[in-house]
Amino acid sequence: MAMDTGIAAALAAVLGLLVGSFLNVVIYRLPKMMERAWATECAQLTGAPAPSAEPFNLAVPRSACPHCGHVIRWYENIPVLSYLALRGRCSQCHTRISLRYPLVELAVSAVFAGCLWRWGLTPTAAAWIFFATVLLAAALIDWDTTFLPDSLTLPLLWAGLIASDLGWIDLTLHDAVWGAAAGYASLWLVYWSFKLVTGKEGMGFGDFKLFAALGAWFGWQALVPMILMASIIGALVGIALKLNSGLREGGYVPFGPFLAGAGLTAMVFGPQSILRALGL
């Protein structure tokens, strides 16, 4: 049985590399798809000329180098191996390719293998694979653009509720529902309290939805450990970026990646491990 689990985990790791390659496409293209949709809506409302109607989605056009436009051939798009063979550079213009691409592929591969190893070929493994993969995409998109797309956070929330109802995760539907409600309401209250006091927006509505999704997967009891971890690490990273003049325009740091980090930590070690790590 252990051998079967090991083989399944190895095959899952390979599948994870392929999914990770696609996830890189999602992370890069989804924000641009959102911006195009907003531009089209604005043009319709104002009567301005419509933006480019050329197809742009997760399938088309084919991936290309953003610097020289070189269309990436299939053998240049093999997860991790192509990056190593190309020595991290475009085959045409030799511009450096971000190391994040193979790291995302390896991270998703580790998620697939780890979940199969821990839970076997079960719906539970599939549920947590979905959770971690979507959470990783949302975190990186938020870090890059400060967008937390509804097309990621809302399915993540609903998936948590469904998984709890079907018994795929160790959480009752009652706790999942109240976890989602408490997660959303808590950050909603923080947002409006901060805005009333300072007149500024301290976070985006996407953070409410992401925290609600975490509540749906872990229950209301896990919200305090996760928000503590996200807040402390987020503050430390923000201070470090400020000291190194690394803050983006406006002096803000997106909160979603730190919520995602707390969620992944809770998935691997359990929510209470966060409190122990913080000495609480």
Accessible surface in RSA format (square Angstrom, percent):
REM  Atomic radii and reference values for relative SASA: ProtOr
REM  Chains: A
REM  Algorithm: Lee & Richards
REM  Probe-radius: 1.40
REM  Slices: 20
REM RES _ NUM      All-atoms   Total-Side   Main-Chain    Non-polar    All polar
REM                ABS   REL    ABS   REL    ABS   REL    ABS   REL    ABS   REL
RES MET A   1   187.67  97.2 146.04  96.7  41.63  99.1 125.01 106.3  62.67  83.0
RES ALA A   2    80.66  74.2  66.14 102.1  14.52  33.0  73.29 103.2   7.37  19.5
RES MET A   3   141.55  73.3 134.13  88.8   7.42  17.7 115.45  98.2  26.10  34.6
RES ASP A   4    89.39  62.6  82.92  82.5   6.47  15.3  24.25  57.1  65.14  65.0
RES THR A   5    28.17  20.0  23.81  24.1   4.35  10.4  15.28  20.5  12.88  19.5
RES GLY A   6    22.49  27.7   0.00   N/A  22.49  27.7  16.69  45.8   5.80  13.0
RES ILE A   7    91.51  52.1  88.35  65.8   3.17   7.6  90.93  65.5   0.58   1.6
RES ALA A   8    15.55  14.3   8.61  13.3   6.95  15.8  12.97  18.3   2.58   6.8
RES ALA A   9     9.16   8.4   8.89  13.7   0.27   0.6   9.16  12.9   0.00   0.0
RES ALA A  10    59.37  54.6  48.93  75.5  10.43  23.7  56.99  80.3   2.37   6.3
RES LEU A  11   120.59  67.2 115.50  82.6   5.09  12.8 116.00  81.5   4.59  12.3
RES ALA A  12     9.53   8.8   5.01   7.7   4.52  10.3   9.01  12.7   0.53   1.4
RES ALA A  13    24.75  22.8  24.75  38.2   0.00   0.0  24.75  34.9   0.00   0.0
RES VAL A  14    88.43  58.2  88.24  79.9   0.19   0.4  88.31  76.7   0.11   0.3
RES LEU A  15    93.84  52.3  92.31  66.0   1.54   3.9  93.45  65.6   0.40   1.1
RES GLY A  16     0.00   0.0   0.00   N/A   0.00   0.0   0.00   0.0   0.00   0.0
RES LEU A  17    41.34  23.0  41.34  29.6   0.00   0.0  41.34  29.0   0.00   0.0
RES LEU A  18    98.45  54.8  92.18  65.9   6.27  15.8  92.55  65.0   5.89  15.9
RES VAL A  19    41.47  27.3  39.27  35.6   2.19   5.3  41.47  36.0   0.00   0.0
RES GLY A  20     0.00   0.0   0.00   N/A   0.00   0.0   0.00   0.0   0.00   0.0
RES SER A  21    19.17  16.2  17.16  22.9   2.01   4.6   6.34  13.5  12.83  18.0
RES PHE A  22   102.12  51.1  98.10  60.8   4.02  10.5 101.49  61.5   0.63   1.8
RES LEU A  23    11.28   6.3  11.28   8.1   0.00   0.0  11.28   7.9   0.00   0.0
RES ASN A  24    12.86   8.9  10.29   9.9   2.57   6.2   6.79  16.3   6.07   5.9
RES VAL A  25    34.93  23.0  30.92  28.0   4.01   9.7  34.83  30.3   0.11   0.3
RES VAL A  26    12.11   8.0  12.11  11.0   0.00   0.0  12.11  10.5   0.00   0.0
RES ILE A  27     7.59   4.3   4.25   3.2   3.34   8.0   4.25   3.1   3.34   9.1
RES TYR A  28   103.81  48.5  95.04  54.1   8.77  22.8  76.64  57.6  27.17  33.5
RES ARG A  29    14.59   6.1  14.59   7.4   0.00   0.0   0.30   0.4  14.29   8.7
RES LEU A  30    18.71  10.4  18.71  13.4   0.00   0.0  18.71  13.1   0.00   0.0
RES PRO A  31     5.68   4.1   5.68   5.2   0.00   0.0   5.68   4.7   0.00   0.0
RES LYS A  32    78.56  38.3  77.81  47.7   0.75   1.8  27.57  24.8  50.99  54.3
RES MET A  33    50.63  26.2  44.01  29.1   6.62  15.8  45.79  38.9   4.84   6.4
RES MET A  34    37.80  19.6  33.64  22.3   4.15   9.9  37.68  32.0   0.12   0.2
RES GLU A  35    83.99  48.2  78.84  59.6   5.15  12.3  27.29  52.8  56.70  46.3
RES ARG A  36    93.76  39.4  91.30  46.5   2.46   5.8  41.84  57.2  51.91  31.5
RES ALA A  37    49.30  45.3  40.22  62.1   9.08  20.7  48.47  68.3   0.83   2.2
RES TRP A  38   110.37  44.3 109.27  52.9   1.10   2.6  83.48  44.5  26.88  43.6
RES ALA A  39    44.52  40.9  33.64  51.9  10.88  24.7  40.93  57.6   3.58   9.5
RES THR A  40    50.25  35.7  50.25  50.9   0.00   0.0  36.23  48.7  14.02  21.2
RES GLU A  41    96.27  55.3  95.41  72.2   0.86   2.0  30.95  59.9  65.31  53.3
RES CYS A  42    74.18  56.1  72.88  81.3   1.30   3.1  21.39  54.2  52.80  56.9
RES ALA A  43     9.91   9.1   5.76   8.9   4.15   9.4   7.73  10.9   2.17   5.8
RES GLN A  44   137.63  77.0 105.00  76.7  32.63  77.7  45.02  95.8  92.61  70.2
RES LEU A  45   156.10  86.9 121.39  86.8  34.71  87.3 123.88  87.0  32.22  86.7
RES THR A  46   104.95  74.6  67.20  68.1  37.75  90.0  71.72  96.3  33.24  50.2
RES GLY A  47    68.59  84.6   0.00   N/A  68.59  84.6  35.59  97.7  33.00  73.9
RES ALA A  48    50.99  46.9  35.51  54.8  15.48  35.2  41.78  58.8   9.21  24.4
RES PRO A  49   126.14  91.9 102.25  93.2  23.89  86.9 114.65  94.7  11.49  71.4
RES ALA A  50    82.94  76.3  54.67  84.4  28.27  64.3  54.71  77.0  28.23  74.8
RES PRO A  51    49.52  36.1  29.93  27.3  19.59  71.2  42.83  35.4   6.69  41.6
RES SER A  52    71.55  60.5  39.90  53.2  31.65  72.9  45.70  97.3  25.85  36.2
RES ALA A  53   101.02  92.9  65.69 101.4  35.33  80.4  75.00 105.6  26.01  68.9
RES GLU A  54   129.92  74.6 120.07  90.8   9.85  23.4  39.61  76.6  90.30  73.7
RES PRO A  55    96.10  70.0  79.77  72.7  16.33  59.4  89.69  74.0   6.42  39.9
RES PHE A  56    43.71  21.9  24.94  15.4  18.77  48.9  24.94  15.1  18.77  53.7
RES ASN A  57    57.81  39.9  57.81  55.9   0.00   0.0  21.37  51.4  36.44  35.2
RES LEU A  58    60.94  33.9  49.85  35.7  11.09  27.9  50.13  35.2  10.81  29.1
RES ALA A  59    82.82  76.2  55.51  85.7  27.31  62.1  62.71  88.3  20.11  53.3
RES VAL A  60    66.08  43.5  66.08  59.8   0.00   0.0  66.08  57.4   0.00   0.0
RES PRO A  61    67.80  49.4  61.49  56.1   6.31  22.9  67.50  55.7   0.31   1.9
RES ARG A  62   157.18  66.0 141.91  72.3  15.27  36.3  71.65  97.9  85.53  51.8
RES SER A  63    38.70  32.7  30.82  41.1   7.88  18.2  19.24  41.0  19.45  27.3
RES ALA A  64    42.99  39.5  22.20  34.3  20.79  47.3  22.20  31.3  20.79  55.1
RES CYS A  65    12.91   9.8   7.66   8.5   5.25  12.3   6.26  15.9   6.65   7.2
RES PRO A  66   109.03  79.5  66.18  60.3  42.85 155.8  78.22  64.6  30.81 191.5
RES HIS A  67   127.86  69.9  89.69  62.3  38.16  97.6  56.64  58.4  71.22  82.9
RES CYS A  68    60.00  45.4  21.56  24.0  38.45  90.4  30.56  77.4  29.44  31.7
RES GLY A  69    46.18  56.9   0.00   N/A  46.18  56.9  28.84  79.1  17.34  38.8
RES HIS A  70    28.45  15.5  18.43  12.8  10.02  25.6  17.91  18.5  10.54  12.3
RES VAL A  71    67.27  44.3  62.09  56.2   5.19  12.5  62.09  53.9   5.19  14.1
RES ILE A  72    51.63  29.4  43.47  32.4   8.16  19.7  43.47  31.3   8.16  22.2
RES ARG A  73    89.97  37.8  89.47  45.6   0.50   1.2  24.51  33.5  65.47  39.7
RES TRP A  74   191.04  76.7 177.50  85.9  13.54  31.8 163.57  87.2  27.47  44.6
RES TYR A  75   110.71  51.7 100.39  57.1  10.32  26.9  76.60  57.6  34.10  42.0
RES GLU A  76    20.00  11.5   8.87   6.7  11.13  26.5   5.56  10.8  14.44  11.8
RES ASN A  77    78.47  54.1  67.13  64.9  11.34  27.3   8.22  19.8  70.25  67.9
RES ILE A  78    67.89  38.6  63.69  47.4   4.20  10.1  65.49  47.2   2.40   6.5
RES PRO A  79    14.36  10.5  10.65   9.7   3.71  13.5  11.88   9.8   2.48  15.4
RES VAL A  80    24.40  16.1  22.67  20.5   1.73   4.2  22.67  19.7   1.73   4.7
RES LEU A  81   115.76  64.5 112.50  80.5   3.26   8.2 112.93  79.3   2.82   7.6
RES SER A  82     7.25   6.1   3.53   4.7   3.71   8.6   6.91  14.7   0.33   0.5
RES TYR A  83    38.40  17.9  34.20  19.5   4.19  10.9  27.79  20.9  10.61  13.1
RES LEU A  84   114.56  63.8 100.42  71.8  14.14  35.5 102.44  71.9  12.12  32.6
RES ALA A  85    85.62  78.7  48.30  74.5  37.32  84.9  61.07  86.0  24.54  65.0
RES LEU A  86    47.60  26.5  34.76  24.9  12.84  32.3  38.91  27.3   8.68  23.4
RES ARG A  87   207.28  87.0 188.43  96.1  18.85  44.9  69.04  94.4 138.24  83.8
RES GLY A  88     2.05   2.5   0.00   N/A   2.05   2.5   1.92   5.3   0.12   0.3
RES ARG A  89    91.12  38.3  90.55  46.2   0.57   1.4  22.82  31.2  68.30  41.4
RES CYS A  90     8.82   6.7   4.95   5.5   3.87   9.1   6.62  16.8   2.20   2.4
RES SER A  91    37.51  31.7  14.69  19.6  22.82  52.6  20.39  43.4  17.12  24.0
RES GLN A  92    94.30  52.7  72.60  53.1  21.70  51.7  16.49  35.1  77.81  59.0
RES CYS A  93    49.14  37.2  20.30  22.6  28.84  67.8  29.43  74.6  19.71  21.2
RES HIS A  94   114.95  62.8 110.03  76.5   4.92  12.6  73.72  76.0  41.23  48.0
RES THR A  95    43.34  30.8  35.84  36.3   7.51  17.9  27.97  37.6  15.38  23.2
RES ARG A  96   148.79  62.5 130.87  66.7  17.92  42.7  57.50  78.6  91.29  55.3
RES ILE A  97    49.06  27.9  44.76  33.3   4.30  10.4  48.81  35.1   0.25   0.7
RES SER A  98    59.61  50.4  44.66  59.6  14.95  34.4  38.28  81.5  21.33  29.9
RES LEU A  99   103.47  57.6  97.99  70.1   5.49  13.8  97.99  68.8   5.49  14.8
RES ARG A 100    79.19  33.2  76.60  39.0   2.59   6.2  37.95  51.9  41.24  25.0
RES TYR A 101    89.02  41.6  88.88  50.6   0.14   0.4  55.92  42.0  33.10  40.8
RES PRO A 102     7.11   5.2   7.11   6.5   0.00   0.0   7.11   5.9   0.00   0.0
RES LEU A 103    93.95  52.3  89.63  64.1   4.32  10.9  89.94  63.2   4.01  10.8
RES VAL A 104     4.81   3.2   4.18   3.8   0.63   1.5   4.70   4.1   0.11   0.3
RES GLU A 105    14.92   8.6  14.92  11.3   0.00   0.0   0.00   0.0  14.92  12.2
RES LEU A 106    85.98  47.9  81.77  58.5   4.21  10.6  81.95  57.6   4.02  10.8
RES ALA A 107    40.36  37.1  31.25  48.2   9.11  20.7  38.92  54.8   1.44   3.8
RES VAL A 108     0.50   0.3   0.39   0.4   0.11   0.3   0.50   0.4   0.00   0.0
RES SER A 109    11.41   9.6  11.41  15.2   0.00   0.0   1.72   3.7   9.69  13.6
RES ALA A 110    64.83  59.6  49.81  76.9  15.02  34.2  57.89  81.5   6.94  18.4
RES VAL A 111    30.51  20.1  24.32  22.0   6.18  14.9  30.32  26.3   0.19   0.5
RES PHE A 112    17.61   8.8  17.61  10.9   0.00   0.0  17.61  10.7   0.00   0.0
RES ALA A 113    23.18  21.3  22.65  35.0   0.53   1.2  22.94  32.3   0.24   0.6
RES GLY A 114    37.68  46.5   0.00   N/A  37.68  46.5  33.60  92.2   4.08   9.1
RES CYS A 115     4.15   3.1   2.61   2.9   1.54   3.6   0.64   1.6   3.51   3.8
RES LEU A 116    15.95   8.9  15.89  11.4   0.06   0.2  15.89  11.2   0.06   0.2
RES TRP A 117   159.13  63.9 146.02  70.7  13.11  30.8 116.08  61.9  43.05  69.8
RES ARG A 118   132.73  55.7 101.84  51.9  30.89  73.5  43.24  59.1  89.49  54.2
RES TRP A 119    64.50  25.9  49.32  23.9  15.18  35.6  36.42  19.4  28.07  45.5
RES GLY A 120    18.91  23.3   0.00   N/A  18.91  23.3  17.33  47.6   1.58   3.5
RES LEU A 121   152.24  84.8 115.33  82.5  36.91  92.8 119.44  83.9  32.80  88.3
RES THR A 122    56.03  39.9  46.20  46.8   9.84  23.4  50.21  67.4   5.83   8.8
RES PRO A 123    67.92  49.5  62.32  56.8   5.60  20.3  67.46  55.7   0.46   2.9
RES THR A 124    28.28  20.1  28.28  28.7   0.00   0.0   9.71  13.0  18.57  28.1
RES ALA A 125     1.56   1.4   1.56   2.4   0.00   0.0   1.56   2.2   0.00   0.0
RES ALA A 126    59.06  54.3  49.97  77.1   9.08  20.7  53.76  75.7   5.30  14.0
RES ALA A 127     8.77   8.1   1.68   2.6   7.09  16.1   8.66  12.2   0.11   0.3
RES TRP A 128    21.37   8.6  21.37  10.3   0.00   0.0  16.67   8.9   4.70   7.6
RES ILE A 129    20.90  11.9  20.90  15.6   0.00   0.0  20.90  15.0   0.00   0.0
RES PHE A 130    80.54  40.3  75.84  47.0   4.69  12.2  80.49  48.8   0.05   0.1
RES PHE A 131     0.00   0.0   0.00   0.0   0.00   0.0   0.00   0.0   0.00   0.0
RES ALA A 132     1.12   1.0   0.13   0.2   0.99   2.3   0.13   0.2   0.99   2.6
RES THR A 133    15.28  10.9  14.36  14.6   0.92   2.2  15.11  20.3   0.18   0.3
RES VAL A 134    17.25  11.4  17.03  15.4   0.22   0.5  17.25  15.0   0.00   0.0
RES LEU A 135     0.00   0.0   0.00   0.0   0.00   0.0   0.00   0.0   0.00   0.0
RES LEU A 136    32.69  18.2  32.54  23.3   0.15   0.4  32.69  23.0   0.00   0.0
RES ALA A 137     0.54   0.5   0.54   0.8   0.00   0.0   0.54   0.8   0.00   0.0
RES ALA A 138     0.65   0.6   0.65   1.0   0.00   0.0   0.65   0.9   0.00   0.0
RES ALA A 139    11.19  10.3  10.97  16.9   0.22   0.5  11.05  15.6   0.14   0.4
RES LEU A 140    32.25  18.0  32.25  23.1   0.00   0.0  32.25  22.6   0.00   0.0
RES ILE A 141     0.00   0.0   0.00   0.0   0.00   0.0   0.00   0.0   0.00   0.0
RES ASP A 142     5.30   3.7   5.30   5.3   0.00   0.0   0.00   0.0   5.30   5.3
RES TRP A 143    85.55  34.3  84.24  40.8   1.31   3.1  56.70  30.2  28.86  46.8
RES ASP A 144    65.90  46.2  36.15  36.0  29.75  70.4  21.26  50.0  44.64  44.5
RES THR A 145    41.36  29.4  25.15  25.5  16.20  38.6  32.14  43.2   9.22  13.9
RES THR A 146    55.13  39.2  34.13  34.6  21.00  50.0  15.97  21.5  39.16  59.2
RES PHE A 147    48.12  24.1  44.82  27.8   3.30   8.6  48.12  29.2   0.00   0.0
RES LEU A 148    19.49  10.9   4.41   3.2  15.08  37.9   4.46   3.1  15.03  40.4
RES PRO A 149     2.23   1.6   1.27   1.2   0.95   3.5   2.23   1.8   0.00   0.0
RES ASP A 150    66.12  46.3  59.24  59.0   6.88  16.3  21.96  51.7  44.15  44.0
RES SER A 151    67.29  56.9  44.70  59.7  22.59  52.0  51.78 110.3  15.51  21.7
RES LEU A 152    21.06  11.7  20.71  14.8   0.36   0.9  21.06  14.8   0.00   0.0
RES THR A 153     0.57   0.4   0.09   0.1   0.48   1.1   0.54   0.7   0.03   0.0
RES LEU A 154    68.64  38.2  68.64  49.1   0.00   0.0  68.64  48.2   0.00   0.0
RES PRO A 155    56.59  41.2  48.27  44.0   8.33  30.3  54.50  45.0   2.09  13.0
RES LEU A 156     0.53   0.3   0.53   0.4   0.00   0.0   0.53   0.4   0.00   0.0
RES LEU A 157    26.89  15.0  26.89  19.2   0.00   0.0  26.89  18.9   0.00   0.0
RES TRP A 158   152.91  61.4 152.91  74.0   0.00   0.0 130.88  69.8  22.03  35.7
RES ALA A 159    24.54  22.6  17.82  27.5   6.72  15.3  22.46  31.6   2.09   5.5
RES GLY A 160     0.00   0.0   0.00   N/A   0.00   0.0   0.00   0.0   0.00   0.0
RES LEU A 161    24.49  13.6  23.81  17.0   0.68   1.7  24.10  16.9   0.39   1.1
RES ILE A 162    93.49  53.2  91.14  67.9   2.35   5.7  93.49  67.3   0.00   0.0
RES ALA A 163     1.86   1.7   1.86   2.9   0.00   0.0   1.86   2.6   0.00   0.0
RES SER A 164     7.17   6.1   0.00   0.0   7.17  16.5   0.00   0.0   7.17  10.0
RES ASP A 165    90.64  63.5  64.96  64.7  25.68  60.7   7.79  18.3  82.85  82.6
RES LEU A 166    96.76  53.9  69.64  49.8  27.11  68.2  74.28  52.2  22.48  60.5
RES GLY A 167    58.14  71.7   0.00   N/A  58.14  71.7  29.51  81.0  28.63  64.1
RES TRP A 168    96.27  38.6  93.97  45.5   2.30   5.4  81.87  43.7  14.40  23.4
RES ILE A 169     9.47   5.4   0.92   0.7   8.55  20.6   4.58   3.3   4.89  13.3
RES ASP A 170   154.14 108.0 119.77 119.2  34.36  81.3  44.48 104.7 109.66 109.4
RES LEU A 171    27.72  15.4  15.40  11.0  12.32  31.0  20.71  14.5   7.01  18.9
RES THR A 172    82.74  58.8  75.59  76.6   7.15  17.0  79.69 107.0   3.05   4.6
RES LEU A 173    72.54  40.4  67.83  48.5   4.72  11.9  67.83  47.6   4.72  12.7
RES HIS A 174   118.79  64.9 108.88  75.7   9.91  25.3  88.99  91.7  29.80  34.7
RES ASP A 175    28.12  19.7  28.12  28.0   0.00   0.0   0.02   0.0  28.10  28.0
RES ALA A 176     0.00   0.0   0.00   0.0   0.00   0.0   0.00   0.0   0.00   0.0
RES VAL A 177    70.60  46.5  69.03  62.5   1.57   3.8  69.65  60.5   0.95   2.6
RES TRP A 178   141.06  56.6 140.99  68.2   0.07   0.2 126.44  67.4  14.62  23.7
RES GLY A 179     0.00   0.0   0.00   N/A   0.00   0.0   0.00   0.0   0.00   0.0
RES ALA A 180    11.01  10.1   9.71  15.0   1.30   3.0   9.98  14.1   1.03   2.7
RES ALA A 181    49.09  45.1  35.62  55.0  13.47  30.6  46.46  65.4   2.63   7.0
RES ALA A 182    37.80  34.8  29.35  45.3   8.45  19.2  36.94  52.0   0.85   2.3
RES GLY A 183     0.00   0.0   0.00   N/A   0.00   0.0   0.00   0.0   0.00   0.0
RES TYR A 184    78.40  36.6  78.40  44.6   0.00   0.0  57.09  42.9  21.31  26.3
RES ALA A 185    46.19  42.5  44.12  68.1   2.07   4.7  46.06  64.9   0.13   0.4
RES SER A 186    43.97  37.2  36.96  49.3   7.01  16.1  42.95  91.5   1.01   1.4
RES LEU A 187     5.72   3.2   5.72   4.1   0.00   0.0   5.72   4.0   0.00   0.0
RES TRP A 188   105.02  42.1 105.02  50.8   0.00   0.0  87.84  46.8  17.18  27.9
RES LEU A 189   103.13  57.4 102.06  73.0   1.07   2.7 102.81  72.2   0.32   0.9
RES VAL A 190    78.01  51.3  74.01  67.0   4.01   9.7  77.53  67.4   0.48   1.3
RES TYR A 191     7.40   3.5   6.64   3.8   0.77   2.0   1.28   1.0   6.12   7.5
RES TRP A 192    89.10  35.8  89.10  43.1   0.00   0.0  87.87  46.9   1.23   2.0
RES SER A 193    61.67  52.1  57.15  76.3   4.52  10.4  33.37  71.1  28.31  39.7
RES PHE A 194    87.87  44.0  81.97  50.8   5.90  15.4  87.31  52.9   0.56   1.6
RES LYS A 195    63.77  31.1  60.54  37.1   3.23   7.7  32.49  29.2  31.28  33.3
RES LEU A 196   147.23  82.0 115.46  82.6  31.77  79.9 118.30  83.1  28.93  77.9
RES VAL A 197   127.10  83.6  94.48  85.5  32.62  78.6  99.97  86.9  27.13  73.6
RES THR A 198    62.13  44.2  33.15  33.6  28.98  69.1  41.53  55.8  20.60  31.1
RES GLY A 199    58.54  72.2   0.00   N/A  58.54  72.2  29.54  81.1  29.00  65.0
RES LYS A 200   140.96  68.8 136.27  83.6   4.69  11.2  82.83  74.6  58.13  61.9
RES GLU A 201   112.42  64.5  83.09  62.9  29.33  69.8  22.17  42.9  90.25  73.7
RES GLY A 202    48.38  59.7   0.00   N/A  48.38  59.7  17.10  46.9  31.28  70.1
RES MET A 203    34.97  18.1  19.98  13.2  14.99  35.7  33.29  28.3   1.68   2.2
RES GLY A 204    38.02  46.9   0.00   N/A  38.02  46.9  32.55  89.3   5.47  12.3
RES PHE A 205    92.52  46.3  88.26  54.7   4.26  11.1  88.26  53.5   4.26  12.2
RES GLY A 206    14.46  17.8   0.00   N/A  14.46  17.8   6.47  17.8   7.99  17.9
RES ASP A 207     9.09   6.4   8.74   8.7   0.35   0.8   0.80   1.9   8.29   8.3
RES PHE A 208     0.00   0.0   0.00   0.0   0.00   0.0   0.00   0.0   0.00   0.0
RES LYS A 209    44.91  21.9  44.75  27.5   0.15   0.4  19.84  17.9  25.07  26.7
RES LEU A 210     0.04   0.0   0.04   0.0   0.00   0.0   0.04   0.0   0.00   0.0
RES PHE A 211     3.55   1.8   3.55   2.2   0.00   0.0   3.55   2.2   0.00   0.0
RES ALA A 212     1.66   1.5   1.66   2.6   0.00   0.0   1.66   2.3   0.00   0.0
RES ALA A 213     0.00   0.0   0.00   0.0   0.00   0.0   0.00   0.0   0.00   0.0
RES LEU A 214     0.00   0.0   0.00   0.0   0.00   0.0   0.00   0.0   0.00   0.0
RES GLY A 215     0.00   0.0   0.00   N/A   0.00   0.0   0.00   0.0   0.00   0.0
RES ALA A 216     0.00   0.0   0.00   0.0   0.00   0.0   0.00   0.0   0.00   0.0
RES TRP A 217     4.93   2.0   1.26   0.6   3.68   8.6   1.26   0.7   3.68   6.0
RES PHE A 218    25.29  12.7  11.36   7.0  13.93  36.3  14.52   8.8  10.77  30.8
RES GLY A 219     0.00   0.0   0.00   N/A   0.00   0.0   0.00   0.0   0.00   0.0
RES TRP A 220   125.29  50.3 119.96  58.1   5.32  12.5 113.41  60.5  11.88  19.3
RES GLN A 221    82.87  46.3  69.00  50.4  13.86  33.0  44.96  95.7  37.90  28.7
RES ALA A 222     2.64   2.4   1.93   3.0   0.71   1.6   2.63   3.7   0.01   0.0
RES LEU A 223    13.62   7.6  13.53   9.7   0.08   0.2  13.62   9.6   0.00   0.0
RES VAL A 224    92.36  60.8  92.03  83.3   0.34   0.8  92.36  80.3   0.00   0.0
RES PRO A 225     2.74   2.0   2.74   2.5   0.00   0.0   2.74   2.3   0.00   0.0
RES MET A 226     0.00   0.0   0.00   0.0   0.00   0.0   0.00   0.0   0.00   0.0
RES ILE A 227    40.18  22.9  40.06  29.8   0.12   0.3  40.06  28.9   0.12   0.3
RES LEU A 228    58.37  32.5  58.00  41.5   0.37   0.9  58.37  41.0   0.00   0.0
RES MET A 229    33.07  17.1  33.07  21.9   0.00   0.0  31.79  27.0   1.28   1.7
RES ALA A 230     0.39   0.4   0.00   0.0   0.39   0.9   0.39   0.5   0.00   0.0
RES SER A 231    49.46  41.8  41.81  55.8   7.65  17.6  32.23  68.6  17.24  24.1
RES ILE A 232    73.38  41.8  69.39  51.7   4.00   9.6  73.12  52.7   0.26   0.7
RES ILE A 233    68.40  38.9  68.40  51.0   0.00   0.0  68.40  49.3   0.00   0.0
RES GLY A 234    10.75  13.3   0.00   N/A  10.75  13.3   6.79  18.6   3.97   8.9
RES ALA A 235    56.41  51.9  42.40  65.4  14.01  31.9  53.87  75.9   2.53   6.7
RES LEU A 236   110.93  61.8 105.79  75.7   5.14  12.9 106.27  74.6   4.66  12.5
RES VAL A 237    45.75  30.1  43.45  39.3   2.30   5.5  45.75  39.8   0.00   0.0
RES GLY A 238    14.11  17.4   0.00   N/A  14.11  17.4  12.63  34.7   1.48   3.3
RES ILE A 239   100.29  57.1  97.99  73.0   2.30   5.5  99.49  71.6   0.79   2.1
RES ALA A 240    47.87  44.0  44.01  67.9   3.86   8.8  47.83  67.4   0.04   0.1
RES LEU A 241    46.45  25.9  46.13  33.0   0.32   0.8  46.45  32.6   0.00   0.0
RES LYS A 242   148.13  72.3 135.36  83.1  12.77  30.4  78.78  70.9  69.35  73.9
RES LEU A 243   144.13  80.3 111.29  79.6  32.84  82.6 114.77  80.6  29.36  79.0
RES ASN A 244   117.72  81.2  91.14  88.1  26.58  64.0  27.65  66.5  90.07  87.1
RES SER A 245   105.33  89.0  71.25  95.1  34.08  78.5  44.38  94.5  60.95  85.4
RES GLY A 246    42.64  52.6   0.00   N/A  42.64  52.6  21.27  58.4  21.38  47.9
RES LEU A 247    51.51  28.7  27.95  20.0  23.56  59.2  28.69  20.2  22.82  61.4
RES ARG A 248    71.80  30.1  56.71  28.9  15.09  35.9  41.26  56.4  30.54  18.5
RES GLU A 249   165.31  94.9 143.81 108.8  21.49  51.2  68.07 131.7  97.23  79.4
RES GLY A 250    70.91  87.4   0.00   N/A  70.91  87.4  35.01  96.1  35.90  80.4
RES GLY A 251    46.47  57.3   0.00   N/A  46.47  57.3  18.27  50.1  28.20  63.2
RES TYR A 252   107.17  50.0 101.10  57.5   6.07  15.8  75.56  56.8  31.61  39.0
RES VAL A 253    40.27  26.5  16.95  15.3  23.32  56.2  17.25  15.0  23.02  62.4
RES PRO A 254    10.60   7.7   1.25   1.1   9.35  34.0  10.60   8.8   0.00   0.0
RES PHE A 255    37.63  18.8  33.79  20.9   3.84  10.0  34.66  21.0   2.97   8.5
RES GLY A 256     0.00   0.0   0.00   N/A   0.00   0.0   0.00   0.0   0.00   0.0
RES PRO A 257    24.53  17.9  15.85  14.4   8.69  31.6  15.88  13.1   8.65  53.8
RES PHE A 258    23.53  11.8  18.07  11.2   5.47  14.2  21.46  13.0   2.08   5.9
RES LEU A 259     0.00   0.0   0.00   0.0   0.00   0.0   0.00   0.0   0.00   0.0
RES ALA A 260     1.33   1.2   1.33   2.0   0.00   0.0   1.33   1.9   0.00   0.0
RES GLY A 261    29.47  36.3   0.00   N/A  29.47  36.3  27.27  74.8   2.20   4.9
RES ALA A 262     0.45   0.4   0.00   0.0   0.45   1.0   0.00   0.0   0.45   1.2
RES GLY A 263     0.00   0.0   0.00   N/A   0.00   0.0   0.00   0.0   0.00   0.0
RES LEU A 264    49.47  27.6  49.01  35.1   0.46   1.2  49.36  34.7   0.11   0.3
RES THR A 265    33.53  23.9  29.34  29.7   4.19  10.0  18.74  25.2  14.80  22.4
RES ALA A 266     3.20   2.9   0.00   0.0   3.20   7.3   0.00   0.0   3.20   8.5
RES MET A 267    20.73  10.7  13.55   9.0   7.18  17.1  15.02  12.8   5.71   7.6
RES VAL A 268    71.00  46.7  60.90  55.1  10.10  24.3  60.95  53.0  10.05  27.3
RES PHE A 269   139.89  70.0 114.59  71.0  25.30  65.8 120.90  73.3  18.99  54.4
RES GLY A 270    22.33  27.5   0.00   N/A  22.33  27.5  21.66  59.4   0.66   1.5
RES PRO A 271    32.24  23.5  32.24  29.4   0.00   0.0  32.24  26.6   0.00   0.0
RES GLN A 272    93.94  52.5  93.03  68.0   0.90   2.2  50.72 108.0  43.21  32.8
RES SER A 273    19.39  16.4  15.02  20.0   4.37  10.1  14.51  30.9   4.89   6.8
RES ILE A 274     2.60   1.5   1.04   0.8   1.57   3.8   2.60   1.9   0.00   0.0
RES LEU A 275    38.43  21.4  38.43  27.5   0.00   0.0  38.43  27.0   0.00   0.0
RES ARG A 276   161.16  67.7 140.79  71.8  20.36  48.5  71.61  97.9  89.54  54.3
RES ALA A 277    90.90  83.6  47.68  73.6  43.22  98.3  60.12  84.7  30.78  81.5
RES LEU A 278    53.65  29.9  25.97  18.6  27.68  69.6  31.38  22.0  22.27  59.9
RES GLY A 279    67.04  82.7   0.00   N/A  67.04  82.7  35.90  98.5  31.14  69.7
RES LEU A 280   127.96  71.3  77.08  55.1  50.88 127.9 109.02  76.6  18.93  51.0
END  Absolute sums over single chains surface
CHAIN  1 A    15440.9      12556.3       2884.6      10946.7       4494.2
END  Absolute sums over all chains
TOTAL         15440.9      12556.3       2884.6      10946.7       4494.2
